[in-house]
Amino acid sequence: MNLTLQGVLAPILAANPCPHTLGLHFGSYALDVRSNEPALVAWLADYYRDFLRQGGPAVCEVLAIEGKPPRLHLDYQLKEPEPGKTKIKEEWAALDGGRAVHKRLTGMAFLFGEGLNVAVGPCLENPNQVVNFINNRFIEHRLNEGCLLGHAAGVSHEGQGLSLAGFSGMGKSTLALHMMNHGLHFVSNDRVMIGRNNGDLMMYGVAKMPRVNPGTVLNNPSLASVMPDSDRAAFKNLPLEELWSLEHKYDAFIDTCYGPGRFDLEARMKGLAILNWTRGGGELNVARVDIARRRELLPAFMKSTGLFFETTGDLTVPDFSEEAYVEMLSGCTVLEVTGSIDFEKAAAELAAFLKG
């Protein structure tokens, strides 16, 4: 007999009323977060301070239940790690009416489907996993509307947007934050959804603050406030390669680093820049390419939907094929950035393209 999502959740919800509510809006998408833990709601309210909503109906509700890691006794399947990684961090189970995802390292569990969206476990110890779950509800909404998912950062200028993609370690988020110094707005750190709206190609961002490494902070004065003085003293004399490879991360709040009103979640997509540069690769070059003829660049932008996307009910499974990406990007300027890694020069050239 198949377990149902509602059946698995029933005892959890009965034992954990969630009276504390936070209203959010991601553009026109209104979402409520409810929790049994006021401290978690306060943390999320600070994190999402650019996207708070006062009143009005929500189209999605997320429950974030603080507690011990739940024992759900499900028949989990392991999720294979992404290419280049070896640690298995997630497992999942199909349920009648939805899916359960279990984070093996933290014990957090996420159950969703048919309008139910529940995070349960040590949320206060892992608030960024709750943030990711909330944001994934918005991503799923956009994908079900016909958007494609891109592995990219994004910036905008007066409603025109540029997505920044790159192969692993190319520094798309670092480049986006350098471009912010040219008066641009931030759209997204690591994911964009692209889709057509009344004939225009649109890009939609995710309400997640950039998580930056010490190398990014030390080379961008706008980010100075995110690093404690003790860390600055410890990192400033490290060799460049060691500095950029550090796993240490800082949350860079856009309003703190660049001023209020600089985080937009959507823009008309003027272009896609694909970083294909290397250290010591010669003179920086930004050139237009035909993505239909340069399909080897597509994997830098295409992103699999992962475990937190599920089409349910009467919705048709979207087409996420290579052909779908080529078709969606038709008419969009695609730029390839080659040569040596130079964030300042690339930021200036790409900002000029976006403003032109």
C-alpha positions as a printed Julia matrix, in Angstrom:
356×3 Matrix{Float64}:
  0.0    0.0     0.0
  1.4    3.4    -1.01
  1.89   5.97    1.71
  0.12   9.26    1.13
  1.65  12.66    1.7
 -1.31  13.71    3.82
 -1.08  10.52    5.89
  2.63  11.03    6.63
  2.08  14.66    7.55
 -1.09  14.25    9.64
  0.58  13.38   12.99
  3.3   15.99   12.48
  0.81  18.76   11.79
 -1.47  17.68   14.63
  1.38  17.84   17.13
  2.85  21.12   15.89
  0.42  24.03   15.45
  2.03  26.95   13.59
  0.51  30.25   14.76
  3.39  32.53   13.71
  3.02  33.91   10.18
  5.25  35.8     7.76
  3.9   37.25    4.5
  6.23  37.41    1.49
  5.9   38.42   -2.13
  8.19  37.53   -5.01
  6.87  39.9    -7.64
  3.22  39.0    -8.1
  3.67  35.66   -6.3
  2.36  35.94   -2.73
  3.47  33.35   -0.18
  2.87  32.83    3.53
  5.3   31.11    5.88
  3.87  29.72    9.12
  5.88  28.26   11.97
  5.74  27.01   15.53
  8.93  28.94   16.3
  8.8   32.76   16.54
 12.61  33.04   16.42
 12.63  31.35   13.03
  9.96  33.72   11.7
 12.01  36.67   12.99
 15.15  35.33   11.26
 13.26  34.85    7.99
 11.7   38.31    8.24
 15.17  39.84    8.46
 16.51  37.68    5.64
 13.57  38.48    3.34
 13.35  42.14    4.36
 13.21  43.25    0.71
 10.21  40.99    0.03
  7.86  41.4     3.0
  4.11  41.52    2.35
  1.48  43.07    4.58
 -1.87  41.3     4.22
 -3.69  40.06    1.16
 -4.24  36.48    0.02
 -1.35  34.08   -0.62
 -1.21  31.53   -3.42
  1.22  29.3    -1.5
  1.78  28.39    2.15
  4.93  26.91    3.62
  5.03  25.41    7.11
  8.42  25.46    8.85
  8.25  23.25   11.93
 11.11  23.51   14.4
 11.94  20.26   16.18
 14.15  17.22   16.27
 14.94  15.44   12.98
 11.78  13.47   12.19
 11.76   9.7    11.81
  9.45   9.13    8.88
 10.38   5.48    8.13
 10.13   6.0     4.38
 11.68   3.93    1.63
 14.24   6.52    0.57
 16.28   6.49   -2.59
 19.72   8.11   -2.62
 20.26  11.11   -4.86
 23.5   10.76   -6.73
 25.85  13.7    -6.19
 26.41  16.2    -8.99
 29.39  15.71  -11.33
 32.66  16.44   -9.57
 31.22  15.8    -6.09
 31.25  12.59   -4.06
 29.29  13.21   -0.85
 25.66  12.01   -0.92
 23.67  14.72    0.86
 20.05  13.93   -0.04
 17.62  11.06   -0.33
 14.01  11.08   -1.39
 10.83   9.04   -1.34
  7.82   9.13   -3.64
  4.5    9.47   -1.86
  0.95   9.31   -3.12
  0.29  13.01   -3.67
  3.84  14.28   -3.4
  7.42  13.69   -2.37
  9.64  13.68    0.71
 13.26  14.83    0.65
 15.6   14.07    3.55
 18.85  15.98    4.11
 21.27  13.35    5.38
 23.72  15.76    7.0
 21.27  17.95    8.92
 18.27  15.67    9.44
 15.89  18.18    7.88
 12.91  16.75    5.99
 10.85  18.5     3.31
  7.47  17.18    2.21
  5.49  18.76   -0.61
  2.82  18.2    -3.18
 -0.77  19.13   -4.02
 -0.6   22.42   -2.13
  1.17  21.09    0.97
  4.7   22.39    1.66
  6.25  21.4     4.97
  9.8   21.71    6.31
 10.36  19.86    9.58
 13.43  19.38   11.75
 16.14  21.62   13.28
 15.16  24.68   11.23
 16.9   27.2    13.49
 20.19  25.38   12.98
 19.65  25.25    9.22
 17.71  28.37    8.23
 19.3   28.55    4.78
 17.75  25.17    3.96
 14.37  26.64    4.87
 15.14  29.62    2.61
 15.99  27.27   -0.25
 12.74  25.36    0.26
 10.7   28.56    0.24
 12.47  29.76   -2.89
 11.97  26.4    -4.57
  8.2   26.85   -4.27
  8.56  30.0    -6.39
 10.89  28.26   -8.85
  8.4   25.39   -9.24
  5.62  27.92   -9.84
  7.57  29.61  -12.64
  8.6   26.31  -14.24
  5.01  25.12  -14.25
  4.15  28.33  -16.07
  6.52  27.35  -18.88
  9.83  28.85  -17.79
 13.19  27.12  -18.12
 15.69  26.98  -15.27
 19.11  28.53  -15.74
 22.23  28.12  -13.63
 23.06  31.81  -13.65
 23.32  35.05  -11.74
 21.44  38.08  -12.98
 21.63  41.89  -12.99
 19.41  44.58  -14.5
 19.31  48.22  -15.56
 16.06  50.11  -15.96
 14.1   46.9   -16.5
 16.58  45.29  -18.92
 18.34  42.18  -17.64
 21.52  40.21  -18.26
 21.97  36.62  -17.11
 25.5   35.53  -16.2
 26.26  31.83  -16.62
 29.54  29.97  -16.47
 31.08  26.59  -16.09
 31.94  25.51  -12.55
 34.13  27.97  -10.66
 33.96  30.71  -13.3
 32.71  33.34  -10.83
 29.3   34.36  -12.14
 28.12  35.63   -8.73
 31.39  37.49   -8.18
 30.99  39.15  -11.57
 27.38  40.11  -10.83
 28.48  41.86   -7.63
 31.25  43.72   -9.49
 28.64  44.83  -12.03
 26.54  46.22   -9.19
 29.29  48.84   -8.73
 28.22  50.25  -12.12
 24.81  51.26  -10.79
 22.97  48.07  -11.74
 20.33  46.19   -9.78
 20.65  42.62   -8.54
 18.24  40.0    -9.91
 19.58  36.64   -8.8
 22.61  34.89   -7.35
 22.61  31.37   -8.76
 19.3   30.57  -10.5
 17.21  32.36  -13.09
 14.01  31.28  -14.78
 13.48  32.46  -18.34
 10.16  32.52  -20.15
  8.03  34.43  -22.64
  5.5   37.05  -21.57
  3.55  38.87  -24.28
  6.36  38.15  -26.7
  9.14  39.43  -24.43
 11.81  37.12  -23.09
 11.74  37.58  -19.31
 14.2   36.55  -16.62
 13.05  35.93  -13.06
 15.38  35.81  -10.09
 15.33  34.09   -6.72
 15.15  35.94   -3.4
 18.41  34.56   -2.06
 21.28  36.67   -0.86
 24.67  36.01   -2.46
 26.96  33.79   -0.44
 30.46  35.0    -1.18
 33.92  33.66   -0.45
 36.83  35.66    1.03
 38.39  36.26   -2.38
 35.22  37.94   -3.63
 34.98  40.12   -0.51
 38.6   41.24   -0.49
 38.46  42.31   -4.14
 35.19  44.26   -4.01
 35.1   47.3    -1.67
 31.28  47.28   -1.65
 31.37  43.97    0.25
 33.77  45.11    2.98
 31.12  45.1     5.72
 30.38  41.36    5.44
 33.83  40.22    6.67
 34.92  40.59   10.31
 38.26  42.32   10.87
 39.71  39.1    12.32
 38.95  37.2     9.11
 40.32  40.03    6.99
 43.61  39.86    8.86
 43.75  36.07    8.46
 42.91  35.99    4.74
 44.44  39.13    3.22
 47.95  37.68    2.69
 46.95  34.27    1.38
 48.1   33.3    -2.13
 45.46  34.05   -4.76
 44.69  30.44   -5.66
 44.32  29.45   -2.0
 42.13  32.48   -1.3
 39.67  31.69   -4.09
 39.44  28.0    -3.12
 38.42  28.62    0.51
 35.07  27.1     1.49
 34.35  29.93    3.94
 31.19  31.86    2.96
 29.47  35.09    3.97
 25.92  36.27    3.31
 26.07  39.57    1.42
 22.82  41.48    1.91
 22.2   43.66   -1.12
 20.7   46.59    0.8
 23.6   46.64    3.28
 26.31  46.49    0.62
 24.76  48.55   -2.19
 21.85  50.49   -0.69
 18.08  49.95   -0.5
 15.9   49.18   -3.49
 18.61  47.42   -5.51
 17.14  43.88   -5.57
 14.72  43.25   -8.46
 13.3   39.81   -9.17
 12.42  40.24  -12.82
 13.52  42.03  -15.97
 13.2   41.8   -19.72
 16.15  39.63  -20.74
 18.45  41.58  -23.05
 21.22  39.02  -23.06
 22.99  35.98  -21.67
 26.74  36.14  -20.99
 28.53  32.8   -20.69
 31.85  32.88  -18.85
 34.38  30.62  -20.56
 37.55  32.25  -19.31
 40.64  30.95  -17.46
 43.37  32.44  -15.32
 46.24  33.44  -17.6
 44.06  32.98  -20.67
 45.21  36.05  -22.55
 43.34  39.24  -23.37
 39.72  39.38  -22.23
 37.25  39.15  -25.09
 33.46  39.51  -25.16
 31.94  38.28  -28.41
 28.45  37.45  -29.67
 27.81  33.8   -30.48
 24.99  31.85  -32.09
 23.9   29.47  -29.35
 22.24  27.18  -31.9
 25.7   26.65  -33.45
 27.64  26.69  -30.16
 25.63  24.14  -28.23
 28.69  23.06  -26.26
 28.12  26.26  -24.25
 24.57  25.33  -23.25
 25.55  23.1   -20.27
 26.95  26.22  -18.59
 23.41  27.6   -18.46
 21.07  24.6   -18.42
 20.16  23.43  -14.92
 18.33  20.27  -13.88
 15.26  20.86  -11.72
 16.43  18.6    -8.9
 14.4   16.93   -6.17
 12.32  19.98   -5.21
 10.38  20.22   -8.46
  7.4   18.0    -9.07
  4.58  18.43  -11.55
  1.36  17.18  -10.01
 -2.32  17.2   -10.85
 -3.3   18.06  -14.41
 -0.11  19.97  -15.22
  1.87  18.81  -18.24
  5.51  17.88  -17.6
  7.54  20.81  -19.0
 10.05  20.33  -21.81
 13.54  20.96  -20.44
 15.41  19.63  -23.47
 18.38  21.27  -25.17
 16.09  22.15  -28.06
 13.76  23.96  -25.66
 16.63  26.13  -24.41
 17.82  26.93  -27.94
 14.29  27.91  -28.93
 13.73  30.0   -25.81
 16.99  31.88  -26.38
 16.26  32.56  -30.05
 16.4   36.3   -30.6
 18.33  36.84  -27.36
 21.9   38.16  -27.57
 24.3   35.51  -26.25
 27.81  36.64  -25.36
 30.84  34.43  -24.71
 33.48  35.83  -22.37
 36.92  34.35  -23.04
 40.53  35.11  -22.21
 41.9   35.76  -18.75
 39.65  36.21  -15.72
 39.28  39.95  -15.16
 36.19  40.84  -13.14
 36.68  44.61  -13.35
 37.08  44.73  -17.11
 34.3   42.22  -17.77
 31.97  44.12  -15.42
 32.62  47.36  -17.28
 32.1   45.84  -20.74
 28.96  43.9   -19.82
 27.47  46.86  -17.93
 28.02  48.98  -21.05
 26.22  46.34  -23.13
 23.29  46.3   -20.73
 23.01  50.08  -20.61
 23.5   50.52  -24.37
